[in-house]
Amino acid sequence: MIALRDGVKTLAAGTVARAVPQCRFDRCLFVLAHMRCGSTALSNILCSRPDISGYGEAHIRYGAPNALGGLVVNQARRGGWSPRADYLFDKVLHSRHDSAAPPEFFRSRAIFVLRAPEPTIVSIHRLYQKLGRDEYGTHQLAAEYYISRVTALSQLWDRFAPDHRFGVTHETLITEPDATLAGLSTWLDLSPPLLNQYQSKAASRRGGAGDPLQSGAFSRIERGAISDLSGVTLEIDDAQRAAALAAYEMFRDKLNTAAHPVTRADTSTPPE
């Protein structure tokens, strides 16, 4: 039954990829990020607009044939497809989805989001504990993901033309949302500009396409959405801590020297 369902989806993706004019990478907008960095909040803002078609994280592998047809199929199944939208949207948080991306992928526009390692690692571990899942059951496993993903994001950044990439840190997104959204609006030439509010079209607010615990609790980017991580001991060794910080600082430095940066060092209170 699963194989039959997957076969139907593959056939549908191929048909859609050939028939729908949106299925071109130069009409795509991606948030390329890592878990627990504010990407769901940003996705909810973007996907509230009629000119951006999407709902959040679609779990598409962009090295697969007809990937954009599959993206449209997933959006349609979730009620997030806008056939007249200027942009097809997806959020990518795992390298298995973009590590084999074809050259055409880099004709899209990409928003990169980065958060400092210590609060991110603790937040990933805490989320999966609350979900009763063991993929990131220790701080060490969460740190391995963070180091690998941030390193991959830094490499992806280098492959986009300067005018096709936009960098923002979690700290700036949460504390200065209006400035961040104004910068994105100018970069994307959006009229009217982005507003700090979620609309009903942002399907990730209903869970399953973003933060499953908090995505439905807010209607805009709020400072109060940050979990209190103070008093938590980060249980990783010195080598992992150094590797995570090095990956973060290397990528943050790239964002800070970019043509379209909206970045500030993340000053979230780190675990002691």
C-alpha positions in Angstrom: 0.0 0.0 0.0 2.8 2.4 0.9 4.7 1.6 -2.3 1.5 2.1 -4.3 0.9 5.5 -2.6 4.5 6.6 -3.2 4.3 5.5 -6.9 1.1 7.6 -7.3 2.8 10.6 -5.7 5.9 10.2 -8.0 3.7 10.0 -11.1 1.7 13.0 -10.0 4.9 15.0 -9.3 6.2 14.3 -12.8 2.9 15.4 -14.4 2.7 18.6 -12.3 6.4 19.4 -13.0 5.6 19.4 -16.7 2.3 21.2 -16.5 2.7 23.9 -13.9 4.7 27.0 -14.9 5.7 27.6 -11.3 7.9 24.5 -11.3 11.2 26.4 -12.0 13.9 27.0 -9.5 14.1 30.7 -10.6 10.5 31.0 -9.2 11.4 29.4 -5.8 12.0 30.9 -2.4 13.7 28.8 0.3 14.4 29.2 3.9 17.6 27.3 4.5 18.3 26.9 8.2 18.6 24.5 11.1 16.1 23.4 13.7 15.1 25.8 16.6 16.3 29.0 14.9 13.0 30.9 14.4 12.4 29.5 10.9 8.8 28.5 11.6 7.9 32.1 12.6 9.6 33.5 9.5 7.9 30.8 7.3 4.5 31.7 8.8 5.0 35.4 7.8 6.1 34.5 4.3 3.4 31.9 3.7 0.7 34.3 4.8 1.0 36.2 1.5 -0.9 35.3 -1.7 2.2 35.9 -3.8 4.2 33.1 -1.9 2.9 29.6 -2.2 3.7 27.2 0.6 3.1 26.2 4.2 6.4 25.5 5.8 8.6 22.4 5.7 7.6 20.0 2.9 10.4 17.4 3.3 11.3 17.4 -0.4 14.6 16.0 -1.6 15.9 18.5 -4.1 18.2 16.0 -5.8 15.2 13.9 -6.9 13.7 14.2 -10.4 10.6 16.4 -10.5 11.2 17.7 -7.0 9.3 20.9 -7.7 6.4 18.9 -8.9 6.5 17.0 -5.6 6.6 20.3 -3.8 3.4 21.5 -5.5 1.7 18.2 -4.8 2.6 18.4 -1.1 1.4 22.0 -0.9 -1.9 21.1 -2.6 -2.4 18.2 -0.2 -1.9 20.6 2.8 -4.1 23.3 1.3 -1.0 25.6 0.9 -0.8 25.8 -2.9 -1.4 29.2 -4.6 -1.4 28.6 -8.3 -1.0 32.2 -9.2 1.8 33.0 -6.7 5.0 34.5 -7.8 7.1 32.2 -5.6 7.0 28.5 -4.6 8.2 28.2 -1.0 9.9 25.6 1.1 11.8 25.5 4.4 14.8 23.1 4.5 16.3 22.1 7.9 18.1 18.9 7.1 20.9 18.3 4.7 19.4 15.1 3.3 17.0 17.4 1.5 19.4 19.8 -0.1 22.9 18.1 -0.1 22.4 16.7 -3.6 20.6 19.8 -5.0 21.2 20.3 -8.8 22.9 23.4 -10.2 19.4 24.9 -11.0 18.6 24.9 -7.3 20.9 27.9 -6.9 18.9 30.0 -9.3 16.3 30.3 -6.5 16.3 32.9 -3.7 17.4 31.6 -0.3 17.0 33.1 3.2 19.5 31.7 5.6 18.8 31.7 9.3 21.4 31.0 12.0 21.3 30.8 15.8 24.1 30.4 18.3 25.0 26.8 19.2 24.4 26.5 23.0 20.7 27.6 23.1 20.0 25.8 19.9 21.4 22.4 21.0 19.6 22.5 24.3 16.3 23.5 22.6 16.6 20.7 20.0 17.1 18.1 22.8 14.3 19.6 24.9 11.8 19.5 21.9 12.5 15.9 21.1 12.2 14.9 24.8 8.7 16.6 24.9 7.7 14.7 21.7 8.8 11.4 23.2 11.3 10.8 20.3 14.9 9.8 20.6 16.6 11.1 17.4 18.2 13.8 19.5 17.9 12.1 22.9 21.2 13.6 24.1 22.9 16.9 23.8 25.7 15.2 22.0 23.4 14.0 19.2 21.8 17.4 18.9 25.3 18.9 18.7 26.3 16.5 15.9 23.3 17.7 14.0 24.0 21.3 14.6 27.7 21.1 13.6 26.9 19.2 10.4 23.9 21.3 9.4 25.6 24.7 10.0 28.7 23.6 8.1 26.5 22.5 5.2 24.6 25.8 5.3 27.9 27.7 5.0 28.8 25.7 2.0 25.4 26.2 0.4 25.7 30.0 1.0 28.8 30.1 -1.1 26.9 28.6 -4.1 24.3 31.3 -4.3 24.9 34.6 -6.2 25.1 37.5 -3.7 21.8 38.9 -4.9 20.1 35.6 -4.5 20.9 35.0 -0.8 19.8 36.8 2.4 21.2 36.2 5.9 19.6 36.8 9.2 20.4 35.6 12.8 17.8 34.3 15.2 18.6 37.2 17.6 17.8 39.9 15.0 14.7 38.1 13.7 13.2 37.8 17.2 14.2 41.2 18.6 14.0 43.3 15.4 11.3 41.7 13.3 10.2 44.9 11.6 13.7 45.7 10.4 14.2 42.1 9.3 10.9 42.0 7.4 11.6 45.4 5.8 14.9 44.2 4.5 13.4 41.0 3.1 10.6 43.0 1.5 13.1 45.2 -0.3 15.3 42.3 -1.3 12.3 40.4 -2.8 10.7 43.5 -4.2 7.4 42.8 -2.4 4.5 45.2 -2.6 2.9 45.6 -0.1 5.8 44.8 2.2 5.8 41.9 4.7 3.9 42.5 7.9 4.6 40.9 11.2 1.4 38.8 11.4 0.3 35.3 10.5 -2.7 34.7 8.4 -4.9 31.6 8.1 -3.0 30.5 5.0 0.1 29.8 7.1 -0.7 26.1 7.5 2.3 25.3 9.7 0.5 27.0 12.5 -1.7 24.0 12.7 1.3 21.7 13.5 3.2 19.1 11.6 5.0 21.6 9.3 7.0 23.5 11.9 7.3 23.7 15.7 4.6 21.2 16.8 4.4 22.6 20.3 4.3 26.4 19.7 3.5 27.1 16.1 -0.2 27.5 16.8 0.2 29.6 20.0 1.3 32.9 18.3 0.0 35.2 15.6 3.2 37.2 15.0 6.9 37.0 15.8 7.1 37.5 19.6 10.1 37.8 21.9 8.1 35.7 24.4 8.2 32.7 22.0 11.8 32.0 23.1 11.9 29.2 25.6 13.7 29.8 28.9 16.8 27.7 28.7 18.6 29.3 31.7 19.9 26.9 34.3 20.3 24.0 31.9 23.7 22.4 31.7 25.0 21.7 28.2 26.3 18.2 28.3 28.8 18.1 25.5 32.6 17.7 25.6 35.1 20.5 24.9 35.8 19.2 21.4 32.1 19.3 20.4 31.7 22.7 22.0 34.6 24.1 20.1 33.4 22.6 16.8 29.9 24.0 17.2 31.2 27.5 18.0 33.7 27.4 15.1 30.9 26.4 12.7 28.7 29.1 14.0 31.3 31.9 13.9 32.5 30.9 10.4 29.0 31.2 9.0 28.0 34.2 11.1 31.1 36.0 9.7 29.9 35.3 6.1 26.4 36.7 6.9 27.9 39.8 8.5 29.9 40.6 5.3 27.1 39.8 2.9 25.3 42.3 0.6 22.0 41.8 2.4 22.7 41.0 6.0 20.3 41.6 8.8 22.4 40.1 11.5 23.6 40.6 15.0 25.5 38.2 17.3 23.1 36.0 19.1 23.0 37.1 22.7 20.4 34.6 23.9 21.2 33.6 27.4 23.3 30.4 27.0 23.0 27.4 29.4 25.5 27.5 32.2 
